[in-house]
Amino acid sequence: MNHDADAPRERRGLRGLRGTSTVRATGFAHAPVFAAVCAAVCAALTVAGCSLPGAAGHAPARAPEPPDVRPLAGAASFPHSEAVRLHDLQEKAIVRCMAERGLRYSSRPRTASSRGEETNPYGLLGARRASTDGYGIVGEFLHLRSSPPPRDDEPRDPAWQRALLGTAEHKVAVALPDGSRLEYSTDGCVNAARVEVYGADWNRTEPVVAALSARVLTAVEKDPGYRAAMRRWSSCMAEAGYRVAGLQAVRKRLNDRLPKVSGDPSALRALAREEIRTAEADARCQAETKLAKTVGDVQRTVEERVLGADDREVIERHLAAKRAALGKAGAGTADGKAGTGTADGKAAIGVSRGRS
């Protein structure tokens, strides 16, 4: 498993999280230019009601935010605050493991932002986030450009790499629901740390749950009820002046323009304003067409259809491991639940006894 990408993913391929709008555009050659861009864009977005480059700001609530509908009640993901705590706990375990082998390892901070990790995988968007952060495209760009990469001065000789990541002789494979296989080594410190934090079952359940989540998401997007809802949303967006076929298409248009304007403060400021306007129209149309409710209804039907008894058993084991890990990290909610989805996720996906 990739140590540098230890966060669960709800979406396969290059998109990662489906709704994530991060673009690592090549940017500023000189710090003063970047500072000017930050100042200009932040000023522009402050006028528009946005606060950057951090997470969403605190604009007055206009309407209840839509439910954060996620496949498997969010079993494949953690809220950002929990992910950070778990990452830090795992890094400390790696440091100890490497020290026991006589090697030095410096813990890495988690660089992913809450914006990227908590973007809804379907692209569902509420008015508050839309008016304060848009889709997070310009905001995430500024966040990444203002966050220096972690220091990486450890040796990279083969012995150090083997101690960290493990050896080919100790590789095991996990069969995924789509027939593919994922391999990882069991004798490295990364795996030892994951076992310490998440339990021995985690490396077998995490990739399977991520694949099941992707299966559900894909099936939802193909469902006639979802497609009818998207047609209603597209019609609303067209009336607002945006001719787009889907939730990802509207973001892609803005994303594709970011590399071209990243070094021009005026153009970046204009893109930021357009992002806010577009996102507000998007959120308004989602609310008017009750898109989040439709997605939730369709998803429940899809999960009942595509998840078998064995799938639900794996999900239940994974949720139990999540709760145990959060307890170790002190990141759980007051009642010990995972803090993602509906309670511990069981009720929403029907993993309780008697449903299959």
C-alpha positions as a Python dict, from the first residue, in 0.01 Angstrom:
ca = {
    (1, 'M'): (0, 0, 0),
    (2, 'N'): (112, 351, -69),
    (3, 'H'): (226, 514, 253),
    (4, 'D'): (188, 863, 107),
    (5, 'A'): (-174, 804, 15),
    (6, 'D'): (-308, 643, 328),
    (7, 'A'): (-648, 812, 323),
    (8, 'P'): (-939, 600, 197),
    (9, 'R'): (-1075, 683, -146),
    (10, 'E'): (-1437, 662, -249),
    (11, 'R'): (-1361, 692, -615),
    (12, 'R'): (-1121, 508, -844),
    (13, 'G'): (-891, 654, -1107),
    (14, 'L'): (-735, 995, -1138),
    (15, 'R'): (-1025, 1181, -981),
    (16, 'G'): (-974, 1032, -635),
    (17, 'L'): (-1271, 1164, -446),
    (18, 'R'): (-1521, 1229, -715),
    (19, 'G'): (-1611, 1581, -614),
    (20, 'T'): (-1259, 1693, -525),
    (21, 'S'): (-1159, 1995, -730),
    (22, 'T'): (-789, 2018, -652),
    (23, 'V'): (-560, 2118, -937),
    (24, 'R'): (-186, 2115, -875),
    (25, 'A'): (-118, 2374, -1138),
    (26, 'T'): (232, 2495, -1202),
    (27, 'G'): (240, 2837, -1056),
    (28, 'F'): (450, 3116, -926),
    (29, 'A'): (819, 3147, -996),
    (30, 'H'): (868, 3424, -740),
    (31, 'A'): (728, 3460, -389),
    (32, 'P'): (626, 3827, -434),
    (33, 'V'): (409, 3733, -731),
    (34, 'F'): (240, 3460, -531),
    (35, 'A'): (184, 3697, -239),
    (36, 'A'): (21, 3945, -474),
    (37, 'V'): (-206, 3676, -614),
    (38, 'C'): (-307, 3559, -266),
    (39, 'A'): (-382, 3913, -155),
    (40, 'A'): (-579, 3994, -467),
    (41, 'V'): (-781, 3675, -470),
    (42, 'C'): (-851, 3677, -98),
    (43, 'A'): (-969, 4037, -126),
    (44, 'A'): (-1194, 3947, -416),
    (45, 'L'): (-1343, 3650, -239),
    (46, 'T'): (-1391, 3842, 83),
    (47, 'V'): (-1612, 4079, -113),
    (48, 'A'): (-1796, 3776, -251),
    (49, 'G'): (-1835, 3628, 95),
    (50, 'C'): (-1545, 3387, 77),
    (51, 'S'): (-1254, 3320, 306),
    (52, 'L'): (-940, 3164, 163),
    (53, 'P'): (-711, 2974, 161),
    (54, 'G'): (-848, 2783, 459),
    (55, 'A'): (-1167, 2586, 480),
    (56, 'A'): (-1513, 2728, 425),
    (57, 'G'): (-1590, 3048, 609),
    (58, 'H'): (-1882, 3152, 824),
    (59, 'A'): (-2145, 3317, 606),
    (60, 'P'): (-2493, 3336, 757),
    (61, 'A'): (-2698, 3024, 698),
    (62, 'R'): (-2970, 3075, 437),
    (63, 'A'): (-3127, 2731, 440),
    (64, 'P'): (-3058, 2394, 596),
    (65, 'E'): (-2757, 2230, 437),
    (66, 'P'): (-2833, 1917, 233),
    (67, 'P'): (-2750, 1578, 382),
    (68, 'D'): (-2397, 1462, 304),
    (69, 'V'): (-2504, 1149, 117),
    (70, 'R'): (-2215, 905, 69),
    (71, 'P'): (-2200, 541, -39),
    (72, 'L'): (-2212, 296, 251),
    (73, 'A'): (-2298, 583, 487),
    (74, 'G'): (-1942, 711, 456),
    (75, 'A'): (-1779, 382, 560),
    (76, 'A'): (-1493, 441, 315),
    (77, 'S'): (-1394, 782, 451),
    (78, 'F'): (-1316, 983, 763),
    (79, 'P'): (-1392, 1348, 839),
    (80, 'H'): (-1077, 1554, 810),
    (81, 'S'): (-1022, 1605, 1183),
    (82, 'E'): (-1040, 1232, 1246),
    (83, 'A'): (-816, 1154, 948),
    (84, 'V'): (-551, 1392, 1082),
    (85, 'R'): (-553, 1230, 1427),
    (86, 'L'): (-531, 882, 1282),
    (87, 'H'): (-254, 985, 1043),
    (88, 'D'): (-53, 1131, 1331),
    (89, 'L'): (-104, 816, 1537),
    (90, 'Q'): (17, 602, 1247),
    (91, 'E'): (320, 823, 1188),
    (92, 'K'): (422, 791, 1554),
    (93, 'A'): (394, 414, 1524),
    (94, 'I'): (617, 418, 1215),
    (95, 'V'): (878, 627, 1398),
    (96, 'R'): (887, 374, 1684),
    (97, 'C'): (903, 76, 1450),
    (98, 'M'): (1190, 222, 1247),
    (99, 'A'): (1377, 315, 1566),
    (100, 'E'): (1347, -44, 1687),
    (101, 'R'): (1520, -145, 1363),
    (102, 'G'): (1795, 108, 1423),
    (103, 'L'): (1675, 349, 1154),
    (104, 'R'): (1560, 710, 1163),
    (105, 'Y'): (1222, 818, 1032),
    (106, 'S'): (1071, 1164, 1072),
    (107, 'S'): (693, 1175, 1092),
    (108, 'R'): (522, 1347, 801),
    (109, 'P'): (238, 1593, 854),
    (110, 'R'): (-85, 1525, 672),
    (111, 'T'): (-101, 1770, 382),
    (112, 'A'): (-452, 1700, 253),
    (113, 'S'): (-696, 1978, 340),
    (114, 'S'): (-1041, 1941, 488),
    (115, 'R'): (-1174, 2094, 167),
    (116, 'G'): (-1042, 1813, -48),
    (117, 'E'): (-1122, 1529, 188),
    (118, 'E'): (-1476, 1632, 276),
    (119, 'T'): (-1599, 1723, -73),
    (120, 'N'): (-1904, 1511, -144),
    (121, 'P'): (-1825, 1223, -383),
    (122, 'Y'): (-2142, 1285, -584),
    (123, 'G'): (-2078, 1659, -605),
    (124, 'L'): (-2365, 1754, -371),
    (125, 'L'): (-2325, 2111, -252),
    (126, 'G'): (-2496, 2332, 4),
    (127, 'A'): (-2553, 2707, -9),
    (128, 'R'): (-2319, 2784, 280),
    (129, 'R'): (-2018, 2618, 126),
    (130, 'A'): (-2101, 2750, -220),
    (131, 'S'): (-2113, 3111, -100),
    (132, 'T'): (-1800, 3090, 115),
    (133, 'D'): (-1571, 2861, -83),
    (134, 'G'): (-1734, 2787, -417),
    (135, 'Y'): (-1615, 2444, -523),
    (136, 'G'): (-1286, 2497, -344),
    (137, 'I'): (-1094, 2519, -672),
    (138, 'V'): (-914, 2850, -624),
    (139, 'G'): (-909, 2806, -247),
    (140, 'E'): (-739, 2467, -269),
    (141, 'F'): (-492, 2602, -523),
    (142, 'L'): (-391, 2878, -282),
    (143, 'H'): (-377, 2631, 6),
    (144, 'L'): (-141, 2401, -182),
    (145, 'R'): (81, 2684, -300),
    (146, 'S'): (109, 2827, 50),
    (147, 'S'): (183, 2491, 217),
    (148, 'P'): (552, 2401, 197),
    (149, 'P'): (620, 2034, 129),
    (150, 'P'): (734, 1837, 433),
    (151, 'R'): (1106, 1792, 479),
    (152, 'D'): (1228, 1461, 349),
    (153, 'D'): (1592, 1418, 446),
    (154, 'E'): (1589, 1051, 540),
    (155, 'P'): (1819, 815, 353),
    (156, 'R'): (1663, 636, 61),
    (157, 'D'): (1891, 334, 43),
    (158, 'P'): (1733, -7, -26),
    (159, 'A'): (1765, -127, 335),
    (160, 'W'): (1576, 178, 465),
    (161, 'Q'): (1304, 133, 202),
    (162, 'R'): (1266, -236, 286),
    (163, 'A'): (1235, -156, 655),
    (164, 'L'): (968, 104, 585),
    (165, 'L'): (763, -58, 310),
    (166, 'G'): (847, -428, 342),
    (167, 'T'): (986, -685, 103),
    (168, 'A'): (858, -871, -200),
    (169, 'E'): (901, -1201, -16),
    (170, 'H'): (630, -1101, 231),
    (171, 'K'): (371, -968, -12),
    (172, 'V'): (11, -1075, 24),
    (173, 'A'): (-281, -1005, -207),
    (174, 'V'): (-635, -886, -143),
    (175, 'A'): (-903, -980, -396),
    (176, 'L'): (-1126, -684, -480),
    (177, 'P'): (-1493, -705, -581),
    (178, 'D'): (-1415, -616, -943),
    (179, 'G'): (-1178, -914, -978),
    (180, 'S'): (-856, -716, -948),
    (181, 'R'): (-597, -774, -676),
    (182, 'L'): (-417, -537, -444),
    (183, 'E'): (-78, -637, -302),
    (184, 'Y'): (106, -512, 6),
    (185, 'S'): (401, -628, 213),
    (186, 'T'): (343, -740, 569),
    (187, 'D'): (696, -702, 708),
    (188, 'G'): (746, -324, 676),
    (189, 'C'): (693, -58, 939),
    (190, 'V'): (409, 101, 744),
    (191, 'N'): (209, -220, 767),
    (192, 'A'): (307, -269, 1132),
    (193, 'A'): (183, 81, 1211),
    (194, 'R'): (-144, 28, 1027),
    (195, 'V'): (-201, -294, 1219),
    (196, 'E'): (-126, -114, 1547),
    (197, 'V'): (-367, 170, 1473),
    (198, 'Y'): (-644, 1, 1275),
    (199, 'G'): (-611, -369, 1359),
    (200, 'A'): (-494, -673, 1166),
    (201, 'D'): (-805, -684, 946),
    (202, 'W'): (-778, -329, 810),
    (203, 'N'): (-561, -397, 506),
    (204, 'R'): (-813, -656, 392),
    (205, 'T'): (-1130, -458, 457),
    (206, 'E'): (-1025, -104, 356),
    (207, 'P'): (-965, -168, -17),
    (208, 'V'): (-1273, -388, -43),
    (209, 'V'): (-1495, -126, 120),
    (210, 'A'): (-1348, 143, -107),
    (211, 'A'): (-1427, -74, -410),
    (212, 'L'): (-1780, -142, -286),
    (213, 'S'): (-1829, 230, -233),
    (214, 'A'): (-1720, 297, -590),
    (215, 'R'): (-1954, 24, -713),
    (216, 'V'): (-2249, 184, -535),
    (217, 'L'): (-2162, 531, -661),
    (218, 'T'): (-2136, 411, -1021),
    (219, 'A'): (-2465, 224, -996),
    (220, 'V'): (-2638, 529, -848),
    (221, 'E'): (-2520, 749, -1135),
    (222, 'K'): (-2658, 498, -1386),
    (223, 'D'): (-2995, 468, -1213),
    (224, 'P'): (-3295, 611, -1406),
    (225, 'G'): (-3413, 799, -1098),
    (226, 'Y'): (-3077, 969, -1060),
    (227, 'R'): (-3060, 1054, -1429),
    (228, 'A'): (-3407, 1207, -1418),
    (229, 'A'): (-3297, 1420, -1122),
    (230, 'M'): (-2988, 1529, -1312),
    (231, 'R'): (-3203, 1638, -1606),
    (232, 'R'): (-3408, 1855, -1372),
    (233, 'W'): (-3089, 2001, -1225),
    (234, 'S'): (-2941, 2063, -1572),
    (235, 'S'): (-3259, 2241, -1679),
    (236, 'C'): (-3240, 2465, -1373),
    (237, 'M'): (-2874, 2540, -1442),
    (238, 'A'): (-2954, 2623, -1805),
    (239, 'E'): (-3213, 2875, -1688),
    (240, 'A'): (-2939, 3029, -1473),
    (241, 'G'): (-2710, 3053, -1776),
    (242, 'Y'): (-2501, 2738, -1730),
    (243, 'R'): (-2539, 2464, -1989),
    (244, 'V'): (-2383, 2158, -1823),
    (245, 'A'): (-2473, 1791, -1833),
    (246, 'G'): (-2358, 1684, -1489),
    (247, 'L'): (-2228, 1786, -1150),
    (248, 'Q'): (-1867, 1718, -1242),
    (249, 'A'): (-1884, 1900, -1576),
    (250, 'V'): (-1952, 2238, -1417),
    (251, 'R'): (-1645, 2201, -1195),
    (252, 'K'): (-1428, 2073, -1478),
    (253, 'R'): (-1484, 2390, -1681),
    (254, 'L'): (-1342, 2599, -1397),
    (255, 'N'): (-1071, 2348, -1314),
    (256, 'D'): (-944, 2342, -1671),
    (257, 'R'): (-898, 2719, -1673),
    (258, 'L'): (-700, 2737, -1349),
    (259, 'P'): (-355, 2649, -1490),
    (260, 'K'): (-393, 2920, -1754),
    (261, 'V'): (-462, 3200, -1503),
    (262, 'S'): (-259, 3086, -1202),
    (263, 'G'): (15, 3345, -1254),
    (264, 'D'): (-213, 3640, -1333),
    (265, 'P'): (-369, 3798, -1020),
    (266, 'S'): (-641, 3975, -1216),
    (267, 'A'): (-742, 3667, -1411),
    (268, 'L'): (-730, 3447, -1101),
    (269, 'R'): (-947, 3698, -916),
    (270, 'A'): (-1200, 3687, -1201),
    (271, 'L'): (-1200, 3307, -1197),
    (272, 'A'): (-1257, 3307, -820),
    (273, 'R'): (-1559, 3536, -857),
    (274, 'E'): (-1697, 3320, -1136),
    (275, 'E'): (-1645, 3009, -924),
    (276, 'I'): (-1850, 3155, -639),
    (277, 'R'): (-2132, 3263, -874),
    (278, 'T'): (-2141, 2925, -1046),
    (279, 'A'): (-2135, 2730, -720),
    (280, 'E'): (-2417, 2941, -577),
    (281, 'A'): (-2630, 2869, -884),
    (282, 'D'): (-2540, 2501, -858),
    (283, 'A'): (-2635, 2481, -490),
    (284, 'R'): (-2958, 2671, -554),
    (285, 'C'): (-3056, 2431, -834),
    (286, 'Q'): (-2968, 2130, -621),
    (287, 'A'): (-3194, 2263, -347),
    (288, 'E'): (-3481, 2350, -582),
    (289, 'T'): (-3472, 2005, -745),
    (290, 'K'): (-3424, 1826, -409),
    (291, 'L'): (-3123, 1653, -558),
    (292, 'A'): (-2968, 1536, -230),
    (293, 'K'): (-3292, 1366, -124),
    (294, 'T'): (-3318, 1192, -459),
    (295, 'V'): (-2958, 1074, -442),
    (296, 'G'): (-3019, 940, -92),
    (297, 'D'): (-3335, 757, -197),
    (298, 'V'): (-3170, 608, -506),
    (299, 'Q'): (-2861, 510, -311),
    (300, 'R'): (-3064, 317, -53),
    (301, 'T'): (-3234, 121, -330),
    (302, 'V'): (-2904, 58, -508),
    (303, 'E'): (-2730, -62, -192),
    (304, 'E'): (-3010, -309, -121),
    (305, 'R'): (-2968, -441, -475),
    (306, 'V'): (-2589, -455, -522),
    (307, 'L'): (-2461, -544, -174),
    (308, 'G'): (-2469, -910, -79),
    (309, 'A'): (-2445, -1069, 263),
    (310, 'D'): (-2067, -1114, 230),
    (311, 'D'): (-2026, -748, 134),
    (312, 'R'): (-2223, -636, 438),
    (313, 'E'): (-2014, -857, 664),
    (314, 'V'): (-1693, -694, 535),
    (315, 'I'): (-1844, -348, 583),
    (316, 'E'): (-1946, -433, 938),
    (317, 'R'): (-1593, -550, 1020),
    (318, 'H'): (-1453, -234, 867),
    (319, 'L'): (-1685, -12, 1070),
    (320, 'A'): (-1583, -194, 1387),
    (321, 'A'): (-1217, -132, 1301),
    (322, 'K'): (-1293, 237, 1239),
    (323, 'R'): (-1456, 273, 1578),
    (324, 'A'): (-1166, 100, 1751),
    (325, 'A'): (-908, 316, 1572),
    (326, 'L'): (-1094, 636, 1657),
    (327, 'G'): (-1103, 529, 2018),
    (328, 'K'): (-724, 491, 2018),
    (329, 'A'): (-681, 831, 1853),
    (330, 'G'): (-930, 1006, 2079),
    (331, 'A'): (-1110, 1115, 1763),
    (332, 'G'): (-1447, 953, 1818),
    (333, 'T'): (-1767, 1135, 1899),
    (334, 'A'): (-1903, 1143, 2253),
    (335, 'D'): (-2084, 813, 2205),
    (336, 'G'): (-1784, 645, 2044),
    (337, 'K'): (-1928, 640, 1695),
    (338, 'A'): (-1725, 713, 1388),
    (339, 'G'): (-1871, 1055, 1319),
    (340, 'T'): (-1927, 984, 951),
    (341, 'G'): (-2258, 895, 793),
    (342, 'T'): (-2554, 764, 989),
    (343, 'A'): (-2437, 666, 1339),
    (344, 'D'): (-2191, 382, 1280),
    (345, 'G'): (-2322, 324, 929),
    (346, 'K'): (-2499, -6, 998),
    (347, 'A'): (-2857, 116, 977),
    (348, 'A'): (-2803, 309, 655),
    (349, 'I'): (-2653, 19, 462),
    (350, 'G'): (-2850, -262, 618),
    (351, 'V'): (-2562, -456, 771),
    (352, 'S'): (-2766, -536, 1078),
    (353, 'R'): (-2865, -897, 1127),
    (354, 'G'): (-3155, -1015, 917),
    (355, 'R'): (-3087, -806, 604),
    (356, 'S'): (-2895, -926, 302),
}
